[in-house]
Amino acid sequence: MYKKPSIKEWAVEDRPREKLLTKGTRSLSEAELLAILIGSGNSKESAVELSRRILGTVNNDLATLSKKDASYLLKFNGIGEAKAVNILAALELGRRRKEENAPAKTVIVNSRDAANYFRPLLEDLPHEEFWILLLNRSNTVIDKFMVSQGGITGTVIDVKLILKTALEKLACSLILCHNHPSGNCAASEADKKVTRKIKDAAELMEITVLDHVIIAHDQYLSFADEALL
Protein backbone atom coordinates (compact mmCIF):
# COMPACT_ATOMS: atom_id res chain seq x y z
CA MET A 1 0.00 0.00 0.00
CA TYR A 2 1.31 3.43 -0.88
CA LYS A 3 1.83 5.81 2.02
CA LYS A 4 0.64 9.37 1.58
CA PRO A 5 3.49 11.79 2.37
CA SER A 6 3.05 14.20 5.26
CA ILE A 7 3.63 17.94 4.83
CA LYS A 8 7.12 17.46 6.28
CA GLU A 9 7.92 15.15 3.37
CA TRP A 10 6.76 17.64 0.72
CA ALA A 11 9.26 19.65 -1.27
CA VAL A 12 10.37 22.62 0.83
CA GLU A 13 8.81 25.14 -1.56
CA ASP A 14 5.44 23.40 -1.22
CA ARG A 15 5.27 23.48 2.57
CA PRO A 16 3.01 26.37 3.73
CA ARG A 17 5.39 27.81 6.33
CA GLU A 18 8.45 27.64 4.11
CA LYS A 19 6.43 28.96 1.17
CA LEU A 20 5.34 31.95 3.24
CA LEU A 21 8.92 32.75 4.24
CA THR A 22 10.35 32.41 0.74
CA LYS A 23 7.51 33.74 -1.41
CA GLY A 24 5.44 35.91 0.96
CA THR A 25 1.94 35.66 2.38
CA ARG A 26 0.22 36.49 -0.92
CA SER A 27 1.59 33.31 -2.50
CA LEU A 28 -0.44 31.09 -0.16
CA SER A 29 -3.99 29.93 -0.71
CA GLU A 30 -6.54 30.40 2.08
CA ALA A 31 -6.29 26.67 2.84
CA GLU A 32 -2.52 26.95 3.21
CA LEU A 33 -2.84 29.96 5.53
CA LEU A 34 -5.38 28.06 7.62
CA ALA A 35 -3.05 25.05 7.65
CA ILE A 36 -0.32 27.17 9.22
CA LEU A 37 -2.72 28.10 12.02
CA ILE A 38 -3.71 24.51 12.81
CA GLY A 39 -0.20 23.09 12.36
CA SER A 40 -1.17 19.47 11.76
CA GLY A 41 -4.04 17.46 10.37
CA ASN A 42 -5.22 14.00 11.37
CA SER A 43 -4.29 10.41 10.53
CA LYS A 44 -6.06 10.63 7.16
CA GLU A 45 -5.53 14.24 6.12
CA SER A 46 -2.66 16.70 6.07
CA ALA A 47 -3.20 20.13 7.61
CA VAL A 48 -3.79 21.57 4.13
CA GLU A 49 -6.34 18.89 3.22
CA LEU A 50 -8.15 19.36 6.53
CA SER A 51 -8.15 23.12 5.95
CA ARG A 52 -9.61 22.64 2.46
CA ARG A 53 -12.37 20.48 3.93
CA ILE A 54 -13.20 23.08 6.61
CA LEU A 55 -13.32 25.86 4.03
CA GLY A 56 -15.39 23.68 1.71
CA THR A 57 -18.17 23.46 4.28
CA VAL A 58 -18.58 27.25 4.09
CA ASN A 59 -18.17 27.45 0.30
CA ASN A 60 -14.66 28.83 0.77
CA ASP A 61 -16.13 32.01 2.24
CA LEU A 62 -14.05 33.42 5.09
CA ALA A 63 -16.87 35.77 6.09
CA THR A 64 -19.10 32.76 6.70
CA LEU A 65 -16.36 30.94 8.59
CA SER A 66 -15.87 33.99 10.82
CA LYS A 67 -19.48 33.62 12.00
CA LYS A 68 -18.87 30.09 13.27
CA ASP A 69 -18.01 29.36 16.87
CA ALA A 70 -15.64 26.87 18.50
CA SER A 71 -18.26 24.11 18.63
CA TYR A 72 -18.50 24.16 14.82
CA LEU A 73 -14.73 23.79 14.38
CA LEU A 74 -14.48 21.07 17.02
CA LYS A 75 -16.65 18.81 14.84
CA PHE A 76 -13.71 18.28 12.48
CA ASN A 77 -11.39 15.37 13.24
CA GLY A 78 -8.00 16.89 14.04
CA ILE A 79 -9.34 20.18 15.42
CA GLY A 80 -9.08 20.45 19.19
CA GLU A 81 -9.72 23.42 21.44
CA ALA A 82 -6.25 24.93 20.92
CA LYS A 83 -6.54 24.82 17.11
CA ALA A 84 -10.11 26.14 17.20
CA VAL A 85 -8.96 29.05 19.37
CA ASN A 86 -6.13 29.82 16.92
CA ILE A 87 -8.58 29.98 14.01
CA LEU A 88 -11.13 32.11 15.87
CA ALA A 89 -8.41 34.49 17.09
CA ALA A 90 -7.03 34.95 13.56
CA LEU A 91 -10.51 35.64 12.15
CA GLU A 92 -11.18 38.16 14.93
CA LEU A 93 -7.91 39.95 14.15
CA GLY A 94 -9.06 40.24 10.54
CA ARG A 95 -12.38 41.67 11.65
CA ARG A 96 -10.70 44.22 13.92
CA ARG A 97 -8.36 45.28 11.14
CA LYS A 98 -11.39 46.07 9.00
CA GLU A 99 -12.90 47.95 11.92
CA GLU A 100 -9.83 50.15 12.22
CA ASN A 101 -10.24 51.19 8.58
CA ALA A 102 -13.40 53.07 9.54
CA PRO A 103 -12.45 56.68 10.19
CA ALA A 104 -12.63 57.72 13.85
CA LYS A 105 -14.02 61.14 12.94
CA THR A 106 -16.04 61.62 9.82
CA VAL A 107 -19.09 63.42 8.51
CA ILE A 108 -22.20 61.32 7.88
CA VAL A 109 -24.08 62.76 4.92
CA ASN A 110 -26.47 59.93 4.05
CA SER A 111 -27.48 56.37 4.87
CA ARG A 112 -24.68 54.92 2.72
CA ASP A 113 -22.12 56.74 4.88
CA ALA A 114 -23.74 55.35 8.03
CA ALA A 115 -23.86 51.82 6.64
CA ASN A 116 -20.23 51.97 5.54
CA TYR A 117 -19.24 53.21 8.99
CA PHE A 118 -20.89 50.28 10.75
CA ARG A 119 -20.22 47.48 8.24
CA PRO A 120 -16.76 46.59 9.60
CA LEU A 121 -18.28 46.25 13.06
CA LEU A 122 -21.42 44.29 12.27
CA GLU A 123 -21.64 42.56 8.90
CA ASP A 124 -19.85 39.32 9.88
CA LEU A 125 -21.28 38.80 13.37
CA PRO A 126 -23.29 35.62 14.14
CA HIS A 127 -25.38 37.49 16.75
CA GLU A 128 -27.22 40.80 16.89
CA GLU A 129 -25.63 43.97 18.26
CA PHE A 130 -27.29 47.38 18.63
CA TRP A 131 -25.08 50.46 18.27
CA ILE A 132 -25.56 54.21 18.51
CA LEU A 133 -23.65 56.81 16.50
CA LEU A 134 -23.46 60.24 18.15
CA LEU A 135 -23.21 63.31 15.91
CA ASN A 136 -22.70 67.01 16.48
CA ARG A 137 -24.58 69.83 14.76
CA SER A 138 -22.56 69.44 11.54
CA ASN A 139 -23.17 65.66 11.41
CA THR A 140 -19.57 64.92 12.40
CA VAL A 141 -19.14 61.75 14.42
CA ILE A 142 -18.52 62.38 18.11
CA ASP A 143 -18.51 58.78 19.27
CA LYS A 144 -20.11 55.37 18.86
CA PHE A 145 -21.09 52.82 21.47
CA MET A 146 -22.78 49.45 21.71
CA VAL A 147 -26.06 49.43 23.60
CA SER A 148 -26.68 45.71 23.67
CA GLN A 149 -25.57 42.34 22.41
CA GLY A 150 -27.81 39.35 22.04
CA GLY A 151 -28.61 36.17 20.25
CA ILE A 152 -29.63 35.82 16.66
CA THR A 153 -33.25 36.65 17.53
CA GLY A 154 -32.74 40.06 19.05
CA THR A 155 -31.28 42.37 21.64
CA VAL A 156 -32.52 44.32 24.66
CA ILE A 157 -32.44 48.11 24.36
CA ASP A 158 -32.07 50.50 27.32
CA VAL A 159 -33.33 53.90 26.16
CA LYS A 160 -32.22 55.62 29.38
CA LEU A 161 -28.61 54.53 28.76
CA ILE A 162 -28.73 55.83 25.18
CA LEU A 163 -29.97 59.27 26.21
CA LYS A 164 -27.62 59.49 29.20
CA THR A 165 -24.60 58.87 26.96
CA ALA A 166 -25.88 61.24 24.26
CA LEU A 167 -26.34 64.04 26.80
CA GLU A 168 -22.93 63.46 28.36
CA LYS A 169 -21.29 63.69 24.92
CA LEU A 170 -23.39 66.77 23.97
CA ALA A 171 -24.73 65.01 20.88
CA CYS A 172 -27.22 66.85 18.71
CA SER A 173 -28.38 63.82 16.76
CA LEU A 174 -28.24 60.03 16.73
CA ILE A 175 -28.09 57.26 14.18
CA LEU A 176 -29.24 53.85 15.36
CA CYS A 177 -27.76 50.73 13.84
CA HIS A 178 -28.04 47.01 14.36
CA ASN A 179 -27.39 43.89 12.31
CA HIS A 180 -29.50 40.99 11.11
CA PRO A 181 -27.28 37.87 11.07
CA SER A 182 -29.93 36.10 8.99
CA GLY A 183 -29.09 38.30 5.99
CA ASN A 184 -32.68 39.59 5.76
CA CYS A 185 -32.53 43.38 6.04
CA ALA A 186 -36.31 43.92 6.30
CA ALA A 187 -37.37 45.88 9.39
CA SER A 188 -39.42 43.85 11.86
CA GLU A 189 -42.24 45.26 13.95
CA ALA A 190 -39.89 45.08 16.95
CA ASP A 191 -37.32 47.16 15.02
CA LYS A 192 -39.96 49.77 14.23
CA LYS A 193 -41.24 49.83 17.80
CA VAL A 194 -37.83 50.38 19.40
CA THR A 195 -37.03 53.07 16.82
CA ARG A 196 -40.21 55.01 17.68
CA LYS A 197 -39.47 54.59 21.39
CA ILE A 198 -35.94 56.01 21.10
CA LYS A 199 -37.03 58.76 18.68
CA ASP A 200 -39.86 59.96 20.95
CA ALA A 201 -37.65 59.93 24.05
CA ALA A 202 -34.79 61.74 22.27
CA GLU A 203 -37.09 64.50 21.06
CA LEU A 204 -37.85 65.40 24.69
CA MET A 205 -34.13 66.14 25.06
CA GLU A 206 -34.01 68.04 21.75
CA ILE A 207 -31.93 65.28 20.18
CA THR A 208 -32.84 64.12 16.67
CA VAL A 209 -32.80 60.51 15.52
CA LEU A 210 -31.63 60.86 11.93
CA ASP A 211 -31.81 57.22 10.89
CA HIS A 212 -31.91 53.60 11.91
CA VAL A 213 -29.73 51.42 9.68
CA ILE A 214 -30.02 47.63 9.55
CA ILE A 215 -26.90 45.82 8.32
CA ALA A 216 -27.51 42.42 6.72
CA HIS A 217 -24.31 41.01 5.24
CA ASP A 218 -23.60 43.00 2.06
CA GLN A 219 -26.86 44.97 2.08
CA TYR A 220 -28.58 47.43 4.37
CA LEU A 221 -31.91 49.10 5.05
CA SER A 222 -32.31 52.74 6.06
CA PHE A 223 -35.41 53.84 7.99
CA ALA A 224 -34.87 57.38 6.68
CA ASP A 225 -34.68 56.26 3.04
CA GLU A 226 -37.76 54.08 3.44
CA ALA A 227 -39.75 56.83 5.25
CA LEU A 228 -40.07 54.63 8.35
CA LEU A 229 -38.98 57.29 10.85
C-alpha positions in Angstrom: 0.0 0.0 0.0 1.3 3.4 -0.9 1.8 5.8 2.0 0.6 9.4 1.6 3.5 11.8 2.4 3.0 14.2 5.3 3.6 17.9 4.8 7.1 17.5 6.3 7.9 15.1 3.4 6.8 17.6 0.7 9.3 19.6 -1.3 10.4 22.6 0.8 8.8 25.1 -1.6 5.4 23.4 -1.2 5.3 23.5 2.6 3.0 26.4 3.7 5.4 27.8 6.3 8.5 27.6 4.1 6.4 29.0 1.2 5.3 32.0 3.2 8.9 32.7 4.2 10.4 32.4 0.7 7.5 33.7 -1.4 5.4 35.9 1.0 1.9 35.7 2.4 0.2 36.5 -0.9 1.6 33.3 -2.5 -0.4 31.1 -0.2 -4.0 29.9 -0.7 -6.5 30.4 2.1 -6.3 26.7 2.8 -2.5 27.0 3.2 -2.8 30.0 5.5 -5.4 28.1 7.6 -3.1 25.0 7.6 -0.3 27.2 9.2 -2.7 28.1 12.0 -3.7 24.5 12.8 -0.2 23.1 12.4 -1.2 19.5 11.8 -4.0 17.5 10.4 -5.2 14.0 11.4 -4.3 10.4 10.5 -6.1 10.6 7.2 -5.5 14.2 6.1 -2.7 16.7 6.1 -3.2 20.1 7.6 -3.8 21.6 4.1 -6.3 18.9 3.2 -8.2 19.4 6.5 -8.2 23.1 6.0 -9.6 22.6 2.5 -12.4 20.5 3.9 -13.2 23.1 6.6 -13.3 25.9 4.0 -15.4 23.7 1.7 -18.2 23.5 4.3 -18.6 27.3 4.1 -18.2 27.5 0.3 -14.7 28.8 0.8 -16.1 32.0 2.2 -14.1 33.4 5.1 -16.9 35.8 6.1 -19.1 32.8 6.7 -16.4 30.9 8.6 -15.9 34.0 10.8 -19.5 33.6 12.0 -18.9 30.1 13.3 -18.0 29.4 16.9 -15.6 26.9 18.5 -18.3 24.1 18.6 -18.5 24.2 14.8 -14.7 23.8 14.4 -14.5 21.1 17.0 -16.7 18.8 14.8 -13.7 18.3 12.5 -11.4 15.4 13.2 -8.0 16.9 14.0 -9.3 20.2 15.4 -9.1 20.4 19.2 -9.7 23.4 21.4 -6.2 24.9 20.9 -6.5 24.8 17.1 -10.1 26.1 17.2 -9.0 29.0 19.4 -6.1 29.8 16.9 -8.6 30.0 14.0 -11.1 32.1 15.9 -8.4 34.5 17.1 -7.0 35.0 13.6 -10.5 35.6 12.2 -11.2 38.2 14.9 -7.9 40.0 14.1 -9.1 40.2 10.5 -12.4 41.7 11.6 -10.7 44.2 13.9 -8.4 45.3 11.1 -11.4 46.1 9.0 -12.9 47.9 11.9 -9.8 50.2 12.2 -10.2 51.2 8.6 -13.4 53.1 9.5 -12.4 56.7 10.2 -12.6 57.7 13.9 -14.0 61.1 12.9 -16.0 61.6 9.8 -19.1 63.4 8.5 -22.2 61.3 7.9 -24.1 62.8 4.9 -26.5 59.9 4.1 -27.5 56.4 4.9 -24.7 54.9 2.7 -22.1 56.7 4.9 -23.7 55.4 8.0 -23.9 51.8 6.6 -20.2 52.0 5.5 -19.2 53.2 9.0 -20.9 50.3 10.7 -20.2 47.5 8.2 -16.8 46.6 9.6 -18.3 46.2 13.1 -21.4 44.3 12.3 -21.6 42.6 8.9 -19.9 39.3 9.9 -21.3 38.8 13.4 -23.3 35.6 14.1 -25.4 37.5 16.7 -27.2 40.8 16.9 -25.6 44.0 18.3 -27.3 47.4 18.6 -25.1 50.5 18.3 -25.6 54.2 18.5 -23.7 56.8 16.5 -23.5 60.2 18.2 -23.2 63.3 15.9 -22.7 67.0 16.5 -24.6 69.8 14.8 -22.6 69.4 11.5 -23.2 65.7 11.4 -19.6 64.9 12.4 -19.1 61.7 14.4 -18.5 62.4 18.1 -18.5 58.8 19.3 -20.1 55.4 18.9 -21.1 52.8 21.5 -22.8 49.4 21.7 -26.1 49.4 23.6 -26.7 45.7 23.7 -25.6 42.3 22.4 -27.8 39.4 22.0 -28.6 36.2 20.3 -29.6 35.8 16.7 -33.2 36.6 17.5 -32.7 40.1 19.0 -31.3 42.4 21.6 -32.5 44.3 24.7 -32.4 48.1 24.4 -32.1 50.5 27.3 -33.3 53.9 26.2 -32.2 55.6 29.4 -28.6 54.5 28.8 -28.7 55.8 25.2 -30.0 59.3 26.2 -27.6 59.5 29.2 -24.6 58.9 27.0 -25.9 61.2 24.3 -26.3 64.0 26.8 -22.9 63.5 28.4 -21.3 63.7 24.9 -23.4 66.8 24.0 -24.7 65.0 20.9 -27.2 66.9 18.7 -28.4 63.8 16.8 -28.2 60.0 16.7 -28.1 57.3 14.2 -29.2 53.9 15.4 -27.8 50.7 13.8 -28.0 47.0 14.4 -27.4 43.9 12.3 -29.5 41.0 11.1 -27.3 37.9 11.1 -29.9 36.1 9.0 -29.1 38.3 6.0 -32.7 39.6 5.8 -32.5 43.4 6.0 -36.3 43.9 6.3 -37.4 45.9 9.4 -39.4 43.8 11.9 -42.2 45.3 14.0 -39.9 45.1 17.0 -37.3 47.2 15.0 -40.0 49.8 14.2 -41.2 49.8 17.8 -37.8 50.4 19.4 -37.0 53.1 16.8 -40.2 55.0 17.7 -39.5 54.6 21.4 -35.9 56.0 21.1 -37.0 58.8 18.7 -39.9 60.0 21.0 -37.6 59.9 24.1 -34.8 61.7 22.3 -37.1 64.5 21.1 -37.9 65.4 24.7 -34.1 66.1 25.1 -34.0 68.0 21.7 -31.9 65.3 20.2 -32.8 64.1 16.7 -32.8 60.5 15.5 -31.6 60.9 11.9 -31.8 57.2 10.9 -31.9 53.6 11.9 -29.7 51.4 9.7 -30.0 47.6 9.6 -26.9 45.8 8.3 -27.5 42.4 6.7 -24.3 41.0 5.2 -23.6 43.0 2.1 -26.9 45.0 2.1 -28.6 47.4 4.4 -31.9 49.1 5.0 -32.3 52.7 6.1 -35.4 53.8 8.0 -34.9 57.4 6.7 -34.7 56.3 3.0 -37.8 54.1 3.4 -39.7 56.8 5.2 -40.1 54.6 8.4 -39.0 57.3 10.9 
